[in-house]
């Protein structure tokens, strides 16, 4: 009888534990217990574009984003994406007419602004256009190494690499070119920046317009790489798109 009672008590304990676990709401921010669990879910949601138009990183996720960006996981994620691009490249046979193109975004695609965003609490502070312009004019953004290696491989293979950025041509043109050159991004076909003509367009509309012009010029866009969904959405996005991680800011 005592054995049966012990089993009965064990079953009651398991039942109570199960009810308590399933009744908790897993989507509430876990401020005291484990904020990392919430922040991991939040980052997955923004990277898959299920959470859109977010303005700042949740304050409880500042440390999480810092660790993600600087402790190695971001680098491993980028490396894995670049490896997948190489797998795709092995499937492509170039016609050899010089019209095979790849598009790259610039900020946090070719080079990283993580040291600027460290001063902005890794995205917990609202976007500061003046502060970012001051940073960009220094030309101090370091290359994202796996992307630089891919960039050089594409050029050596015979692709025309076209850089399309939302930076302003008039104020940041020279600084951007020098930053790219100093970090090893040389030999690209062209660098396209915003002008007065498209200054008020959203990133998606602006970049779609640029890609349309490229297609009309006869380019075949085999791939498109960016850290924002607005780099990749819209028409003429290319045969394949590859999204790099960026939990620090959102560009509509």
N, C-alpha and C positions, 0 to 999 in steps of 0.2 A: 504493500500500500504506500509506503514511504516513497518508493521509486516513482509510482504514478503521480504522487503529489508534487514531487520535484519536477517532473515533466510538465505537469499542469501549470506550475508557477513559471516555468521557463517560457511556455507558450504565451501566457498572459504578458510577460515582460516583453517578448518579441512583438506582440500585437500593439502594445502601448507605444513602443519605440517607433514602429512603422507608421502609426497614425500621426505621431508628433512630427516625424520627418516629412511626410507627404503633405501635411497641412501648412507647412511653412511656405511662404512665397519665395521661390528661388530668384525672382527678378528684382527684388528690392535691394538697393545698395547696402552692402554689409559693412557699415562704417566701423563698427567696433571689432567684429570678429575677424573677417577676412576680406578686406577691400579688394585684394588681388583677384578674387573670384568674380566680383562684379566688373572690375576693370578689364579682365580678360574677355568677358561677354560683351562689354561695350566696344572694345577694340575689334572683335570679330564682326559686330554689327555695322560699324562704320566702314570697315574694309570691304565688306560685301555689299555696301551701299543700301543696307536696310534702314540705317539711321542716316538721314540726309539733312543738309542745311544746318548742321550743328555749328555753333559759333565759338565755343571754347571747350577745352578738355575739362571734364568734371574735376573739381578741386581734389576730391579724394583719390584721383588717379594720377596726380602729378608724379609721385614717386614711382608708380608703376611704369609710366611712359618714359621717365628718365632711365630706369633700369633696362627697359626694353630697347631703347635707342642706343645705350652706351655699353651694356654689359655683354653684347655678343649676339643676342637673339635676332635683332634687326639685320645684322650682317649675314647671319645664316639664312634668314628668309630671303634676302636679296640674292644671295649666291644660288639658292635653290631655283629661284625664278630665272636667273641667267642660264642655269643649266638646262632648264626646260626650253628656253629660247634656242639654245644650241641644238637640242634634239629636233626642234622644228626646222632649223636651218639645214640640217642634213637631208631634209626631204625636198628642198628647193633646188631646181635646176634652172640656172640663169640663162636667158636667151642671149645675153651678151651684147645687147644694143645700148647699154648705158642708161636705161630708164627704169631700173629696179631700185626702189627707194625703201628706206626705213625712216620713220619719224621718231624723234626723241623730244620729250619735254626737257627743260633745263634744271629748274630749281627742284632739289630733292629727287631728281632723276639722274642727271649727269653729275652734279655736285650737291653737297649737303649743307643745309643751313642750321644744323642742329646746335651749333655753338651760339648762333643768334637766338634761337628759341629757348636755349638754356636761360637766357636773361629774361625771357617772357614766361618763365615757369612752365616750359615745355608745352605751351599752348593753353595754359589756364588763363592767361591774360588775353584780352580782346586783341584783334588784329590792329597793328599800328603801322599804317602806310608810311609815315614819315620815318619812323625808326627803322623799318625794313629798307627803305631807300638809302638811308645813311649807311646801313650795314652793306648793302649790295654795292655801293660805290667804292667800298674798300677793296673789293675783289678778293676777299679772303676765304671764300667757300672752298673746302677741300673736295677733291674728286671722290665719288663713290667708286671704289676700286673695281669691283666686279663689272660695273657698267662701263667704266673706261676700257677694260679689257675687251668686253663685247663690242664696244664702239670701234676699236682698232681692228678687231677680227672682221667686222662687217665691211669696213673700207678695204681691207686686204683681199676680201672675197670678191669685191667688185660692186658692192651696193653703194648707192648714193645716200649718205646720211644727211637728213635735213632736220635741223633743230628749230622747234617752234615753241616760243616762250611768251608768256603774258607780260613780260617786262616791257617797259616803255623805251622805245628806240631813242628818243631825243635825250632823255636824262640818263639812261643806263646802258646805252649801246656800247660805248667804248669800254666801260668797266666790265661789262659782261664778256665781251670778246677777249679782253686781257685775262680775265679770270679763267675762261675756258682754255686759252692758250697756255697759261702758266700751269694748269693742271693736266695738260697733255691732250686736250681735245682739239686736235688739229686735223686738217684734211677733210672736214665736212663740206658738203656741197653748198649749203647756205644756212645762215642764221636768220630766222624770221621773227621780228618783234612787233609789238603793237605800235601803231601810228595814230595820228589824230583821226584818221578815217574810221578806225575800228575801236577806238578807245572806250566807248560806252557799251560795247557789246559784251555779253556774258562770255566766259571762257569757252563754253561749249559752242556758241554761235561763231565766235572768232576763229576757233581752231577748225571747225567744220568748213568755214569759208576758205581757209588756207588750204585744206586738203582737197577741196573741190577744184581750186585753181591748179593744184599739182596734177590732179587727174586730167584736167583739161589740157595741160601741157604734155601729157602723154606718159606720165610716171605711173608705174605699178607700185602700189603701197603694199609691201609684203608684211610689214609689221609696224606696230605703233606702241611705244613704251612711255608710260607716265605714272606719276604717283597720285594723280587725282582722277576721279571718274570723268571729270569734265575734259581731261586730255583725250579720253577714249570714246566718249559718247558722241552721238550725232551721226550724220551720213559720212560716207567715204572714210570710215575709220581704219580701213586696211584689212588685209586677209586674216591677220591675227592681232589681237591686242593683249598687252601684258601689263598688269597693274602692280606697281611697286608699293610696299607698305608706307603709310605716313599717318600716324595717329596724332600729329601735332596741329594740323589745321585742315580746313575744308575750303575749296575754291568752287563756287557755283558755276 
